[in-house]
Amino acid sequence: MQITDLKNIPLVKLKGIGEKSAVPFTKVGIENLYDLLYYYPRTYQTYTEPVKVNELDEGYTGAIRVGVCRDFFQKDIKGKTITTVSVEDETGRIGLTFFHLKYLRQVLKPGSIFCIYGTVSKRGNKLHMDQPQIIKPEDYDVYMQTLQPIYSLSKGLTSNAIKKAVKQVFADYGEFEEVYSEEFRQTYGLSLLKDSLKRVHLPEEYDVLVEARKRLVFDEFYAFLKALKASKEENNRVVSNFTMIENAYTARFIEKLPFELTKAQTNAWRDICDDMTSGYVMNRLVQGDVGAGKTIIAFMAMLLCVSNGFQCSFMAPTEVLAGQHYESLKKLVDKYDLPMHPVLLTGSTPAAEKRRIYEQIESGEIDAVIGTHAVFQEKVVFERLALVITDEQHRFGVRQREKLEEKGDKVHVLVMSATPIPRTLASVLYTDLSVSIVDELPKNRLPIKNCVVGTDKREVAYRFLMTEVQKGHQAYVICPMVEASEEAGNLENVVDYAYKLREVMPKEYRIGVLHGQMKPADKNKIMNEFSRGNIDILVSTTVIEVGIDVPNATAIMIENAERFGLAQLHQLRGRVGRGDAQSYCVFIQGNKDKGQSERLEVLVKSNDGFFIANEDLRLRGPGDLFGIRQSGLMHFAMGDIYQDADILMLARDAVENEGA
């Protein structure tokens, strides 16, 4: 059978999975056996020999072999179960705390022996572990011999459940066919697909995992680059149906602006203007650092388009960001009396208003549409769409962008990205686009002040957040996890962190919670509340990495900063420093690893996204398998353009050699 045939086999066909037990799988997007095999581990756990309690120190991550003491306490606070217990060996005692695990009363019985795996922290002078793993000694002996896959989970789903299901797939359906020829695989050093999928989920040793991962990352890059090549060949020097002429509107607009465009902005605008007036279809990427002023350039392109009698569309990745862009454009239109009639179109737009907007777009009365994915729905029919702009273009699937471009005939395309990447990689990824770089910040922006501190300085950081809020500003706190789980170990999570903050912050402080598992309407509500200043401190996952622009936010604190790639941390930091006030970023390092400290120091030294992107590539290098996929760029399931730059180049060679 072909690997794609597994898409037609539902999860419930596996032994041991019924309708009820399949529900947690569907919450993470696993509907069939194909989804299951391509739901990769986010990292791998390696288990070392247990140490004695008296050998532990703050920041140490590992295991101890201990007995459970009698002081077991369990209490419910506002519907949340908190369990505390002490464990000991012959050398000393350590406290453990667990969240949301009521069943532990039946497990942690006095005198019972377990291996406890977690990260050590300090409470006063006493050592402690939060949310460690509890493992039977005989199981731990097995774990020490293998790499254990750790998956991103939802409530009711465990890494063990996924691993067990994967084993069953290979037992029952594992003989699917190879998609590449033997010669192709030999040329590029690729293992068999069925072996690679099995070994990435059930690795026996590190070297085997490296080879398996190489094959699967290659597959992603190869498919992506083939699609790019086809797109480039199709769009290469296509004669435009919407030739424009440069007119006085944009020149007057630039003159009236209360600030001077930077040299980089001026150069990018000249590139766009030349493209749109050349007689050929524009396919251009404006790649700029966070806060470099790309949006005003996009608005100028829209003005050139509508002043030539055509329509344009600007698509943003979130409703909040679309709304912010619309409000900004509307103010400019009103202030400078621009010949533009913009409208906001999102999934939340009321049905009656949508119908009216559809009619006005089709009649040409509306000439500038700003929105989310709602813009490319079938009901939207443009009269003379000539320009399509997508913001943070890697957040949209290729097909989504194509569907929007199909609303017009040979339209100009402008894509925006605030994710700086090394130019060597850009030359591979953006082969279908001309690139303009905006690498200067506006003159009124103060550089963000940065620092990296350990968990022992968290209380000082809290006081600093209070100071910023007292000044009338707002702040973010970023956690890597949504809620506590056994697999998460000692990582901070949004749900418990918000509860903790409410305990230590003044009662009048308004603390909000935001994460990717919330319903879209709830996420939009929270982001809107924060944008309006009705939330003082927003505790969030990386869902705010793109799509929120609040100039009044002046401080961001990122917990377990070592868990993220430098490029992603730079994006997160870019949520502050968007106004005139001095802004700050505090990176909380959850461990004392020297290599991680070196990485984070790069962010302290520089606010330049292009420098950071190159350092990220240099420091991480290929083969760093352990840690979540971090670049956030292009949304590959496993590949990371920084970590896997060598495989990206290999896939590029394969695509180029095909046409030779």
C-alpha positions as CSV (number, residue, x, y, z in Angstrom):
1,M,0.0,0.0,0.0
2,Q,1.0,3.6,-0.4
3,I,1.6,5.7,2.7
4,T,-1.2,8.1,1.6
5,D,-3.7,5.1,1.8
6,L,-3.4,5.4,5.6
7,K,-5.4,8.6,5.4
8,N,-8.4,6.4,4.6
9,I,-8.0,4.3,7.8
10,P,-9.6,5.9,10.9
11,L,-7.8,5.7,14.2
12,V,-10.5,3.5,15.7
13,K,-9.4,0.6,13.4
14,L,-6.4,0.1,15.7
15,K,-6.7,-2.5,18.5
16,G,-7.2,-0.8,21.8
17,I,-8.6,2.5,20.5
18,G,-12.4,3.0,20.6
19,E,-14.6,6.0,19.9
20,K,-14.1,7.4,23.4
21,S,-10.3,6.9,23.6
22,A,-9.9,8.4,20.1
23,V,-11.3,11.8,21.2
24,P,-8.0,13.1,22.9
25,F,-6.2,12.2,19.7
26,T,-8.5,14.2,17.5
27,K,-7.9,17.3,19.7
28,V,-4.3,17.4,18.5
29,G,-5.4,16.7,14.9
30,I,-4.9,13.0,14.7
31,E,-8.0,11.6,12.8
32,N,-6.4,8.7,10.9
33,L,-3.3,6.5,10.7
34,Y,-1.5,8.8,8.3
35,D,-2.0,11.7,10.8
36,L,-0.7,9.5,13.6
37,L,2.6,8.6,11.8
38,Y,3.2,12.2,10.9
39,Y,2.5,13.5,14.4
40,Y,6.1,13.7,15.3
41,P,7.6,13.8,18.8
42,R,8.5,17.4,19.8
43,T,11.6,16.2,21.7
44,Y,13.1,13.1,23.2
45,Q,13.9,12.2,26.8
46,T,17.2,10.6,27.8
47,Y,17.3,9.1,31.2
48,T,20.6,8.9,33.2
49,E,21.6,6.9,36.2
50,P,19.7,8.1,39.4
51,V,21.8,10.2,41.8
52,K,21.6,10.6,45.6
53,V,19.5,13.4,47.1
54,N,22.6,14.9,48.7
55,E,24.1,15.3,45.2
56,L,21.3,17.5,44.0
57,D,21.7,21.2,43.3
58,E,19.4,23.9,42.0
59,G,18.9,23.6,38.2
60,Y,19.9,20.0,38.0
61,T,17.6,17.8,35.8
62,G,17.7,14.1,36.3
63,A,16.4,11.2,38.5
64,I,16.6,10.1,42.1
65,R,15.6,6.7,43.5
66,V,13.6,7.4,46.7
67,G,10.9,6.2,49.1
68,V,7.7,8.1,49.8
69,C,7.4,9.7,53.2
70,R,4.2,10.0,55.2
71,D,3.6,13.7,54.9
72,F,1.3,13.6,51.9
73,F,-1.1,16.6,51.5
74,Q,-3.7,17.2,48.8
75,K,-6.0,20.2,48.6
76,D,-8.3,21.9,46.1
77,I,-7.9,25.6,45.5
78,K,-10.5,27.1,43.2
79,G,-11.1,23.8,41.5
80,K,-7.4,23.0,41.1
81,T,-5.9,20.0,42.9
82,I,-2.5,20.6,44.4
83,T,-0.5,17.7,45.8
84,T,2.6,18.0,48.0
85,V,4.7,15.1,49.3
86,S,8.2,14.5,50.6
87,V,10.5,11.7,49.4
88,E,13.8,10.5,50.7
89,D,16.8,8.2,50.4
90,E,19.5,7.4,52.9
91,T,21.2,10.8,52.2
92,G,18.4,13.3,52.5
93,R,14.9,14.5,51.7
94,I,13.3,16.6,49.0
95,G,9.7,18.0,48.5
96,L,7.6,17.4,45.4
97,T,4.6,19.4,44.2
98,F,2.0,18.2,41.6
99,F,-0.9,20.0,39.9
100,H,-4.2,18.6,38.7
101,L,-3.3,14.9,39.6
102,K,-5.9,13.7,42.0
103,Y,-5.1,10.1,41.5
104,L,-1.7,10.4,43.2
105,R,-3.2,9.5,46.6
106,Q,-3.5,6.0,45.3
107,V,0.0,6.0,43.8
108,L,2.3,7.7,46.3
109,K,1.8,5.4,49.3
110,P,4.2,5.8,52.2
111,G,7.1,3.4,51.9
112,S,6.7,2.8,48.2
113,I,9.8,3.2,46.0
114,F,9.9,5.2,42.8
115,C,12.4,6.9,40.5
116,I,11.5,10.6,40.4
117,Y,12.7,12.6,37.3
118,G,12.5,16.4,37.2
119,T,14.3,19.7,37.6
120,V,15.4,20.8,41.0
121,S,14.5,24.3,42.2
122,K,14.9,26.0,45.6
123,R,12.2,27.3,48.0
124,G,14.1,29.2,50.7
125,N,16.9,26.9,51.6
126,K,15.1,23.7,50.7
127,L,15.3,21.8,47.4
128,H,12.1,21.0,45.5
129,M,10.7,19.5,42.3
130,D,7.5,20.7,40.6
131,Q,5.6,18.3,38.5
132,P,8.3,15.6,38.1
133,Q,7.7,12.3,36.4
134,I,7.0,9.3,38.7
135,I,8.5,6.1,37.2
136,K,8.6,2.5,38.6
137,P,12.2,1.5,39.2
138,E,11.9,-1.5,36.8
139,D,10.6,0.8,34.0
140,Y,13.3,3.3,34.7
141,D,15.9,0.6,34.0
142,V,14.4,0.1,30.6
143,Y,14.2,3.9,29.9
144,M,17.9,4.3,30.6
145,Q,18.7,2.1,27.6
146,T,16.5,4.0,25.1
147,L,15.4,7.4,23.8
148,Q,11.8,8.2,24.9
149,P,9.6,10.2,22.5
150,I,7.8,13.2,24.1
151,Y,4.8,14.6,22.1
152,S,2.7,17.7,22.3
153,L,-0.4,16.7,24.2
154,S,-4.0,17.6,25.0
155,K,-6.0,16.8,28.1
156,G,-6.5,13.0,28.4
157,L,-3.6,12.2,26.0
158,T,-0.2,10.8,27.0
159,S,3.0,10.2,25.2
160,N,2.7,6.6,26.1
161,A,-0.7,6.3,24.4
162,I,0.7,7.8,21.2
163,K,3.7,5.5,21.3
164,K,1.5,2.4,21.8
165,A,-0.8,3.4,18.9
166,V,2.2,3.9,16.6
167,K,3.6,0.4,17.5
168,Q,0.2,-1.0,16.5
169,V,0.2,0.8,13.1
170,F,3.6,-0.8,12.3
171,A,2.4,-4.2,13.5
172,D,-0.8,-4.1,11.3
173,Y,-0.1,-1.7,8.4
174,G,3.7,-1.2,8.3
175,E,4.5,-2.5,4.9
176,F,3.9,0.6,2.7
177,E,5.8,1.3,-0.5
178,E,8.8,3.6,-0.9
179,V,8.2,6.7,-3.0
180,Y,11.8,7.4,-4.2
181,S,13.9,5.2,-6.5
182,E,16.8,3.3,-5.1
183,E,19.2,5.4,-7.1
184,F,17.6,8.7,-5.8
185,R,17.9,7.5,-2.2
186,Q,21.6,6.4,-2.7
187,T,22.4,9.8,-4.3
188,Y,21.1,11.8,-1.4
189,G,21.8,9.4,1.4
190,L,18.2,8.7,2.4
191,S,16.8,5.8,4.5
192,L,13.6,4.0,3.6
193,L,10.4,5.9,4.4
194,K,8.8,3.1,6.5
195,D,12.1,2.7,8.5
196,S,12.4,6.5,9.0
197,L,8.8,6.9,10.3
198,K,9.2,3.9,12.7
199,R,12.6,5.1,14.0
200,V,11.6,8.7,14.6
201,H,8.8,7.5,16.9
202,L,10.5,4.5,18.4
203,P,14.3,5.2,18.2
204,E,16.6,2.6,19.6
205,E,19.7,4.8,19.5
206,Y,20.8,8.4,18.6
207,D,22.5,7.6,15.3
208,V,19.5,5.8,13.9
209,L,17.3,8.7,14.9
210,V,19.5,11.2,13.1
211,E,19.2,9.2,9.9
212,A,15.5,8.8,10.2
213,R,15.0,12.5,10.9
214,K,17.1,13.4,7.9
215,R,14.8,11.5,5.6
216,L,11.6,13.0,6.9
217,V,13.0,16.6,6.9
218,F,14.3,16.1,3.4
219,D,10.8,15.0,2.3
220,E,9.3,18.3,3.7
221,F,11.9,20.5,2.1
222,Y,11.9,18.6,-1.2
223,A,8.1,18.9,-1.6
224,F,8.2,22.6,-0.6
225,L,11.0,23.5,-3.0
226,K,9.4,21.7,-5.9
227,A,6.2,23.7,-5.3
228,L,8.3,26.9,-5.2
229,K,10.1,26.0,-8.5
230,A,6.8,25.3,-10.2
231,S,5.4,28.6,-8.9
232,K,8.5,30.5,-10.2
233,E,8.3,29.0,-13.6
234,E,4.6,29.8,-13.9
235,N,5.1,33.4,-12.7
236,N,8.4,34.3,-14.3
237,R,8.0,37.6,-16.2
238,V,4.3,37.3,-16.6
239,V,2.8,40.3,-18.4
240,S,0.5,42.1,-16.0
241,N,-3.2,42.9,-16.7
242,F,-2.8,45.9,-14.3
243,T,-0.1,48.2,-15.4
244,M,0.0,51.3,-13.3
245,I,1.6,54.7,-13.5
246,E,3.3,56.5,-10.7
247,N,1.2,59.5,-9.7
248,A,1.3,62.4,-7.3
249,Y,-0.8,60.7,-4.5
250,T,2.0,58.6,-3.1
251,A,4.6,61.4,-3.3
252,R,2.2,63.8,-1.5
253,F,1.4,61.2,1.1
254,I,5.2,60.7,1.9
255,E,5.6,64.5,2.1
256,K,2.8,64.8,4.6
257,L,3.9,62.0,7.0
258,P,5.0,63.3,10.4
259,F,8.2,61.3,10.2
260,E,10.8,60.7,7.5
261,L,11.0,57.3,5.9
262,T,14.3,55.4,6.6
263,K,16.6,54.7,3.8
264,A,15.7,51.0,3.9
265,Q,11.9,51.9,3.7
266,T,12.6,54.3,0.7
267,N,14.5,51.6,-1.1
268,A,11.8,49.0,-0.6
269,W,9.2,51.4,-1.8
270,R,11.2,52.2,-4.9
271,D,11.4,48.4,-5.6
272,I,7.6,48.0,-5.3
273,C,6.9,51.1,-7.3
274,D,9.2,49.9,-10.1
275,D,7.6,46.5,-10.1
276,M,4.0,47.7,-10.2
277,T,4.7,50.2,-13.0
278,S,6.9,47.8,-15.1
279,G,4.1,46.1,-17.1
280,Y,5.0,42.7,-15.5
281,V,3.4,40.9,-12.5
282,M,5.1,41.8,-9.2
283,N,6.1,38.9,-6.9
284,R,8.0,40.6,-4.1
285,L,8.9,39.8,-0.5
286,V,9.5,42.7,2.0
287,Q,11.6,41.2,4.7
288,G,12.2,43.4,7.7
289,D,13.0,43.3,11.3
290,V,10.3,43.6,14.0
291,G,9.1,47.2,14.1
292,A,11.0,48.3,11.0
293,G,8.0,50.0,9.4
294,K,6.9,47.5,6.7
295,T,3.2,48.2,7.1
296,I,3.4,51.8,5.9
297,I,5.1,50.6,2.8
298,A,2.3,48.2,2.2
299,F,-0.2,51.0,2.6
300,M,1.7,53.0,0.0
301,A,1.5,50.1,-2.4
302,M,-2.3,50.0,-1.8
303,L,-2.5,53.7,-2.4
304,L,-0.7,53.4,-5.7
305,C,-3.0,50.6,-6.7
306,V,-6.4,52.3,-5.9
307,S,-5.3,55.7,-7.3
308,N,-4.8,53.8,-10.6
309,G,-8.4,52.7,-10.4
310,F,-7.9,49.1,-9.2
311,Q,-8.7,47.1,-6.0
312,C,-6.4,45.6,-3.5
313,S,-6.5,43.2,-0.6
314,F,-4.3,43.0,2.6
315,M,-4.5,39.7,4.5
316,A,-3.2,39.4,8.1
317,P,-2.8,36.2,10.2
318,T,-5.1,37.2,13.1
319,E,-8.3,39.1,13.5
320,V,-6.7,41.4,16.0
321,L,-3.8,42.3,13.7
322,A,-6.2,42.8,10.8
323,G,-8.3,45.1,12.9
324,Q,-5.2,47.1,13.9
325,H,-4.1,47.5,10.3
326,Y,-7.6,48.6,9.3
327,E,-7.8,51.2,12.1
328,S,-4.3,52.5,11.1
329,L,-5.2,52.8,7.4
330,K,-8.6,54.4,8.1
331,K,-6.9,57.1,10.2
332,L,-4.5,57.8,7.4
333,V,-7.3,57.9,4.8
334,D,-9.3,60.4,6.9
335,K,-6.3,62.5,8.0
336,Y,-4.8,62.9,4.5
337,D,-8.0,62.6,2.4
338,L,-6.7,59.7,0.5
339,P,-8.7,58.4,-2.5
340,M,-9.4,55.0,-0.8
341,H,-12.4,53.2,0.5
342,P,-11.2,50.5,2.9
343,V,-13.2,47.9,4.7
344,L,-12.5,45.2,7.4
345,L,-13.6,41.6,6.6
346,T,-12.9,38.8,9.2
347,G,-14.7,35.7,10.4
348,S,-16.3,37.8,13.2
349,T,-17.9,40.2,10.8
350,P,-21.7,39.9,11.2
351,A,-23.5,38.0,8.4
352,A,-25.6,41.0,7.3
353,E,-22.6,43.2,7.2
354,K,-20.7,40.6,5.2
355,R,-23.4,40.5,2.6
356,R,-23.2,44.2,2.2
357,I,-19.4,44.2,2.0
358,Y,-19.5,41.4,-0.7
359,E,-21.9,43.5,-2.8
360,Q,-19.7,46.6,-2.5
361,I,-16.5,44.6,-3.3
362,E,-18.1,43.1,-6.4
363,S,-19.4,46.5,-7.5
364,G,-16.0,48.1,-7.0
365,E,-17.4,50.6,-4.4
366,I,-14.9,49.2,-1.9
367,D,-11.3,49.3,-3.3
368,A,-9.2,48.1,-0.3
369,V,-10.1,45.0,1.7
370,I,-8.2,44.3,5.0
371,G,-8.9,41.0,6.6
372,T,-8.0,37.4,7.6
373,H,-8.6,34.2,5.7
374,A,-12.3,35.3,5.3
375,V,-11.0,37.4,2.3
376,F,-10.4,34.4,0.1
377,Q,-13.8,32.7,0.7
378,E,-15.7,31.9,-2.4
379,K,-18.4,34.5,-1.8
380,V,-15.8,37.3,-2.1
381,V,-15.8,38.4,-5.8
382,F,-13.6,41.4,-6.8
383,E,-14.4,43.6,-9.7
384,R,-10.8,44.5,-10.6
385,L,-8.4,43.0,-8.0
386,A,-4.8,44.1,-8.9
387,L,-2.8,43.7,-5.7
388,V,-2.7,41.0,-3.0
389,I,-0.7,41.6,0.1
390,T,-0.1,39.0,2.8
391,D,1.4,39.9,6.2
392,E,3.6,37.3,7.9
393,Q,3.2,35.2,4.8
394,H,4.6,32.0,6.3
395,R,1.6,31.9,8.5
396,F,-0.6,31.1,5.5
397,G,-0.6,27.9,3.6
398,V,0.5,28.0,-0.1
399,R,-3.0,27.1,-1.2
400,Q,-4.6,29.9,0.9
401,R,-2.4,32.5,-0.9
402,E,-3.1,30.9,-4.3
403,K,-6.9,31.1,-3.6
404,L,-6.6,34.8,-2.8
405,E,-4.4,35.5,-5.9
406,E,-7.0,33.6,-8.0
407,K,-9.6,36.3,-7.1
408,G,-7.9,38.4,-9.8
409,D,-6.1,37.7,-13.1
410,K,-2.3,38.0,-13.0
411,V,-2.4,40.2,-9.9
412,H,0.6,41.8,-8.3
413,V,1.7,40.0,-5.1
414,L,3.5,41.5,-2.1
415,V,4.3,39.4,0.9
416,M,5.6,40.7,4.2
417,S,7.7,39.0,6.8
418,A,9.1,40.1,10.2
419,T,11.1,36.9,10.5
420,P,14.7,37.7,9.5
421,I,16.6,34.7,8.2
422,P,20.1,34.4,6.9
423,R,20.5,35.5,3.3
424,T,21.9,32.1,2.3
425,L,18.7,30.5,3.4
426,A,16.6,33.2,1.9
427,S,18.1,32.6,-1.5
428,V,16.8,29.0,-1.3
429,L,13.4,29.6,0.3
430,Y,12.4,32.7,-1.7
431,T,13.5,31.6,-5.2
432,D,10.0,32.6,-6.5
433,L,10.2,36.1,-5.1
434,S,12.2,39.3,-5.5
435,V,13.4,40.4,-2.0
436,S,13.5,43.8,-0.4
437,I,15.2,44.1,3.0
438,V,14.1,46.7,5.6
439,D,16.8,46.5,8.2
440,E,16.6,50.0,9.9
441,L,14.3,51.0,12.8
442,P,12.5,54.3,12.8
443,K,14.4,57.1,14.5
444,N,12.0,57.5,17.4
445,R,12.3,53.9,18.6
446,L,14.5,53.4,21.7
447,P,16.4,50.1,21.7
448,I,14.9,47.5,24.0
449,K,16.9,46.8,27.1
450,N,17.5,43.1,27.7
451,C,18.7,40.8,30.5
452,V,19.0,37.1,31.2
453,V,18.5,36.0,34.8
454,G,18.0,32.7,36.6
455,T,14.8,31.5,38.4
456,D,16.2,32.8,41.7
457,K,15.7,36.4,40.4
458,R,12.0,35.9,39.5
459,E,10.7,37.9,42.4
460,V,12.9,40.8,41.4
461,A,11.4,40.5,37.9
462,Y,7.9,40.5,39.4
463,R,8.7,43.8,41.2
464,F,10.0,45.2,37.9
465,L,6.7,44.3,36.1
466,M,4.8,46.0,38.9
467,T,6.8,49.2,38.4
468,E,5.9,49.2,34.7
469,V,2.2,48.7,35.4
470,Q,2.3,51.5,38.0
471,K,3.6,53.8,35.3
472,G,0.5,53.0,33.3
473,H,2.1,50.5,31.0
474,Q,1.3,46.9,30.2
475,A,3.4,43.7,30.2
476,Y,3.5,40.1,28.8
477,V,4.7,37.0,30.5
478,I,5.4,34.0,28.1
479,C,5.4,30.4,29.2
480,P,6.2,27.4,27.0
481,M,3.3,25.2,28.1
482,V,-0.5,25.7,28.3
483,E,-1.0,23.6,31.4
484,A,0.9,21.3,33.7
485,S,1.4,17.7,32.6
486,E,3.7,14.8,33.6
487,E,5.6,15.2,30.3
488,A,6.2,18.9,30.8
489,G,8.4,18.3,33.8
490,N,9.5,21.6,35.4
491,L,8.4,23.9,32.5
492,E,6.3,26.8,33.4
493,N,2.7,26.7,32.1
494,V,0.2,29.5,31.5
495,V,-2.7,28.2,33.6
496,D,-0.7,27.8,36.9
497,Y,1.4,30.8,36.2
498,A,-1.5,33.2,36.0
499,Y,-2.8,31.8,39.3
500,K,0.6,32.3,40.8
501,L,0.8,35.9,39.5
502,R,-2.6,36.8,40.9
503,E,-1.3,35.7,44.3
504,V,1.8,37.9,44.3
505,M,0.6,40.9,42.4
506,P,-1.6,43.7,43.8
507,K,-5.3,42.7,43.7
508,E,-6.2,45.6,41.4
509,Y,-3.9,44.3,38.7
510,R,-5.8,42.8,35.8
511,I,-4.2,39.6,34.6
512,G,-5.3,37.9,31.4
513,V,-4.6,34.4,30.0
514,L,-4.1,33.5,26.4
515,H,-3.1,30.2,24.7
516,G,-3.6,28.3,21.5
517,Q,-6.1,25.8,22.9
518,M,-8.7,28.6,23.5
519,K,-11.6,29.1,21.0
520,P,-10.8,31.7,18.3
521,A,-13.5,34.0,19.6
522,D,-12.1,33.8,23.2
523,K,-8.6,34.5,21.9
524,N,-9.7,37.5,19.9
525,K,-11.6,38.8,22.9
526,I,-8.5,38.6,25.2
527,M,-6.2,40.2,22.6
528,N,-8.7,43.0,22.0
529,E,-9.0,43.6,25.8
530,F,-5.2,43.8,26.0
531,S,-5.0,46.1,23.0
532,R,-7.6,48.4,24.6
533,G,-5.6,48.6,27.9
534,N,-8.1,46.6,29.9
535,I,-5.6,43.9,30.9
536,D,-2.3,44.9,32.7
537,I,-0.4,41.7,32.4
538,L,-1.1,39.1,29.7
539,V,0.2,35.5,30.5
540,S,0.5,33.7,27.2
541,T,2.1,31.0,25.2
542,T,3.9,31.9,21.9
543,V,0.5,32.5,20.3
544,I,1.3,36.2,20.6
545,E,4.5,35.9,18.6
546,V,2.7,37.4,15.6
547,G,-0.5,39.3,15.5
548,I,-0.6,41.8,18.3
549,D,0.7,45.4,18.3
550,V,0.2,47.3,21.6
551,P,2.5,50.4,21.8
552,N,1.7,50.7,25.5
553,A,3.2,47.3,26.3
554,T,6.8,48.0,27.6
555,A,7.9,44.8,29.3
556,I,8.0,41.2,28.4
557,M,9.2,38.3,30.6
558,I,9.9,35.0,28.9
559,E,10.0,31.9,31.2
560,N,12.2,28.9,30.2
561,A,13.8,31.0,27.5
562,E,16.2,28.3,26.8
563,R,13.3,26.3,25.3
564,F,13.0,28.6,22.3
565,G,15.1,29.3,19.3
566,L,16.8,32.8,19.1
567,A,14.7,33.7,16.1
568,Q,11.5,33.0,18.0
569,L,12.7,34.8,21.1
570,H,13.4,37.8,18.9
571,Q,9.9,37.7,17.5
572,L,8.5,37.5,21.1
573,R,10.6,40.4,22.2
574,G,9.3,42.4,19.3
575,R,5.9,42.6,21.0
576,V,7.4,45.5,23.1
577,G,9.3,48.5,22.0
578,R,6.5,49.5,19.6
579,G,5.9,52.9,21.2
580,D,8.0,55.9,22.3
581,A,8.6,54.7,25.9
582,Q,11.6,52.7,26.9
583,S,10.9,48.9,26.8
584,Y,12.4,45.9,28.4
585,C,12.8,42.2,27.9
586,V,13.7,39.7,30.7
587,F,14.7,36.2,29.7
588,I,14.3,33.7,32.6
589,Q,16.7,30.8,32.1
590,G,15.3,27.7,33.7
591,N,18.6,25.8,33.8
592,K,22.3,26.7,34.2
593,D,23.5,25.0,31.0
594,K,26.6,26.9,29.7
595,G,25.7,26.5,26.0
596,Q,22.2,27.8,26.6
597,S,23.6,30.8,28.5
598,E,25.8,31.6,25.4
599,R,22.8,31.4,23.1
600,L,20.7,33.8,25.2
601,E,23.6,36.3,25.6
602,V,23.3,36.9,21.8
603,L,19.9,38.5,22.5
604,V,21.3,40.7,25.2
605,K,24.1,41.9,22.9
606,S,21.8,42.7,19.9
607,N,18.3,43.8,18.9
608,D,19.2,43.2,15.2
609,G,17.1,40.3,13.9
610,F,19.4,39.6,10.9
611,F,22.4,39.3,13.2
612,I,20.5,37.1,15.5
613,A,19.3,34.9,12.7
614,N,22.9,34.3,11.6
615,E,24.0,33.6,15.2
616,D,21.1,31.2,15.6
617,L,22.3,29.2,12.6
618,R,25.9,29.3,13.8
619,L,25.2,28.3,17.4
620,R,22.6,25.6,16.8
621,G,24.0,23.9,13.7
622,P,22.6,20.7,12.2
623,G,22.0,17.6,14.4
624,D,20.6,19.4,17.5
625,L,17.6,17.1,17.8
626,F,16.7,17.8,21.3
627,G,14.4,20.7,21.9
628,I,11.2,21.8,20.2
629,R,11.2,22.8,16.5
630,Q,12.1,26.5,17.0
631,S,12.3,28.7,13.9
632,G,8.6,29.1,13.6
633,L,9.2,29.7,9.9
634,M,7.3,28.0,7.1
635,H,5.5,25.7,9.5
636,F,7.2,22.5,8.6
637,A,6.1,19.6,10.7
638,M,9.7,18.6,11.6
639,G,12.2,20.6,9.5
640,D,13.8,23.7,10.9
641,I,15.5,25.9,8.3
642,Y,18.3,26.9,10.8
643,Q,19.0,23.6,12.4
644,D,18.5,21.7,9.1
645,A,20.2,24.1,6.7
646,D,22.4,21.3,5.3
647,I,19.3,19.2,4.5
648,L,17.6,22.2,2.9
649,M,20.6,22.7,0.6
650,L,20.5,18.9,-0.2
651,A,16.8,19.1,-1.2
652,R,17.5,22.2,-3.3
653,D,20.2,20.2,-5.2
654,A,17.7,17.4,-5.7
655,V,15.1,19.7,-7.2
656,E,17.6,21.5,-9.4
657,N,19.1,18.2,-10.7
658,E,15.6,17.0,-11.7
659,G,15.4,19.6,-14.4
660,A,19.0,19.2,-15.5
